[in-house]
Amino acid sequence: MKHYFILLVIVLFTSCGTKEKTIAALIEVDQATIGKHIQSLASDEFLGRKPFTEGEVKTVTYLKDEFEKLGLSPGNGDSFFQEVPMVEITGTPTEKMVISGKGGSFNLDLLKDFVATTNKAVTNVSLDNSELVFAGYGIVAPEYDWNDYEGIDWKGKTAVVLINDPGFQSGDSTLFKGNEMTYYGRWTYKYEEAARQGADGLIIIHDTEPASYGWNVIESGWSGAKLIIESDLPLLDVESWISGESAQSIFDASIMKGEDYKTLARSKEFKPISLDLNVSVAIQNKIKKDVSKNVIALIPGTDKKDEVIIYSAHWDHFGIGKAINGDSIYNGAVDNASGTAGLLAIAEALKNSKPTKRSIAFIAVTGEEQGLLGSAYYAENPIFNPKKTVANINIDALSSPGKMKDLTITGFGQSEMDEYAEAAAFEQDRYIIPDPDAEKGYFFRSDHFNFAKIGIPALYASGSHEGFDMSIKEIKKMKADYLTHIYHQPSDEYDPETTELSGVQFDLQLFYNVGLRLANEDYFPKWYDGSEFKAARK
């Protein structure tokens, strides 16, 4: 089917005369609009856009007002808002995590060596001499004949596990999905599975490469207040990360001293191993229940109003947190004022286009940084019928330093949205590639994932590999610098004098083109055979 779409585009170009005429017929997504909104949303005035703060009030009001100025309709009946009930847990862990055994005890230091949180909305939780058990990767995957928890009653125990999954850097493409991370590799899954197994706690061993971010991200993202959506699912008392150095100290003090625990965990024959050590740590919590908001705006269709294309982006960031170089406001310019500004810029362009057959919705979701909470709530409480929702186009963290030759698709091979993207990229003289960093699990780390889970084909892509004016090597270095020095830090700020937006505009133009095409046809993109999301669509 892929070649059919390319042929279709070539035929269109031929019938219209030239490629330039095809592109010129479309409305341009305005670069000045993008810059204006990023500058506003990433300013100190918005206080880092954290839910449950004055920053949220300013942000959702700003988005509602801007959608209204464009002439869009409320997306939730007569309201631009979908209320998302959440619980804010401000946890204060003990300064020390105590590791004890027959040979004595030693302490790990808060933030330097460990972080500890809980999703239990109670005032106190603790691990009191909980038995430490190494559980490999912490995975139960029947389709891979894999069970890291087998053979142990986990009550009263705390599992210690590796991040990512066994396929990572294994050199074996048949082991899970090889270097491409599965959902089993994500930290969210690991906490969910440990709770299902009945464990008291779970400690994930941090490792920069398989995690795809440094310990500084753990420090900033796992301290202070966190948000959850209350659930009836089982929960751990304590969810923790420890540094790689701290993990080595634990193994050196255990009955596994001298063993290569990473190699052991990669074997299908692995069974959990008690470390003959215990762990103690406690958390005191302040509980606050409140309501955050998804912002939803709509351009109604003409004759297929109940069929909807959804553009999504998360408006939230980390608010005010740990000061770095004297700055405590986490402005989130790239992540994700860029995507939120993109929603407004695409909405402006589509509003200026001819009316479309299908409706087009714009959803700015809350709580992404806390675990995709706003999109998860929407998926459980959809405003638009998922069976009539044609596709999702998700926009998150656009930062191209100029126009890019590539369009890198995260989750490539899942659905026919790849082919829509390929046709649109062809119009811009670009090529598409799968995510070269598939081992980092980006498909599970943004809001499109929750739309996919309820069967809605999703496109999550950006130019991020090779520029028209910059080499692959230069782009790779810039991405590494961003992850090291800017990602989830107060330095993620916007400077209108130095920030290059031509690449951001180029990507947003492609998303506009894809959405416009979907909104004017009758076809519903399909999941490919083998996609884990195909059954949900049915």
Number of C-alpha atoms within 10 A of each C-alpha: 8 12 10 11 16 18 13 12 18 17 12 14 17 12 10 12 11 12 17 12 11 16 15 9 8 16 18 21 25 16 18 12 17 24 23 13 23 25 19 17 29 27 21 17 15 22 24 30 32 25 28 19 16 15 22 23 16 15 24 24 14 16 23 19 13 15 22 14 10 15 15 21 18 19 22 17 11 8 13 25 22 24 16 21 17 23 20 21 24 21 24 17 23 17 16 18 22 18 22 22 16 10 9 9 13 14 15 20 15 17 20 13 19 26 27 25 26 25 21 20 18 14 13 16 21 19 21 15 18 22 24 25 23 24 24 27 27 31 23 18 12 8 7 11 9 18 20 22 25 14 9 14 11 20 13 15 23 29 28 26 27 27 25 29 28 27 21 25 13 15 10 13 13 11 17 20 16 19 25 23 24 21 17 21 26 19 19 13 14 26 23 16 21 28 20 14 18 17 24 23 29 29 26 23 22 25 18 14 13 19 19 17 17 15 20 16 16 18 18 18 19 20 19 16 19 22 23 20 18 13 9 5 8 15 21 23 23 25 23 17 26 26 22 18 12 19 21 16 15 20 18 13 22 19 14 16 14 11 11 10 15 13 12 13 22 17 13 14 11 18 19 21 18 20 20 15 22 21 21 17 20 21 22 18 21 15 16 14 16 14 13 25 22 22 28 27 25 22 23 21 18 13 11 17 16 17 23 27 25 23 26 27 29 30 33 29 28 24 24 20 18 18 13 12 8 8 13 17 27 31 31 31 30 23 27 27 33 29 28 29 26 33 28 21 27 26 25 22 18 22 17 12 13 10 16 22 21 25 24 28 25 26 26 28 29 32 29 20 24 20 18 21 22 31 28 24 21 19 20 11 12 15 13 18 12 18 15 15 22 26 27 25 23 24 29 24 20 24 24 26 20 22 23 28 21 22 25 22 23 23 21 20 16 21 22 20 25 25 20 23 24 25 26 26 22 18 19 20 11 19 19 23 16 16 22 14 13 19 24 23 24 18 22 20 18 22 30 27 26 22 26 24 18 20 24 30 28 29 28 24 28 27 26 26 23 23 20 13 12 15 12 14 10 13 19 14 10 16 17 12 12 17 15 15 13 18 22 24 26 25 19 20 22 21 14 12 6 7 14 16 20 16 23 25 26 22 25 25 24 24 27 26 25 20 23 21 14 23 24 16 12 13 9 17 18 17 23 15 12 11 11 13 21 20 13 14 15 8
